[in-house]
Amino acid sequence: MDITPSAVSQYLHNKRAKKLDFKINKKIIENAVTGILNNPKSYTEIIQISLKQLKKLTCKIHKKIEKVHTCCGLCK
């Protein structure tokens, strides 16, 4: 993702992007990590599922920040 550990820490401790709610992201990531640890051979499928969930969340965040009323087409 090309992001430093300190940047991740700042996001998680609300020092950056205070408008964003990372609680849902953490749960998606925790589930993905647990799934991969339990079944390493299924990592590709687990990552694909996680990315779909995060895509929905990203669209929701975009609507909140940019005041987009309907899907703008970026997430399709």
QUINORPE-V97018 format. One line per field, one symbol per residue. burial: # if it has 9 or more other C-alpha atoms within 8 Angstrom, else .. A space follows every 10 residues. Layout:
burial: ???
This chain:
burial: .......#.# #......... ....#..##. .#..##.... ..#..##..# ..###...#. ###....#.. #.....
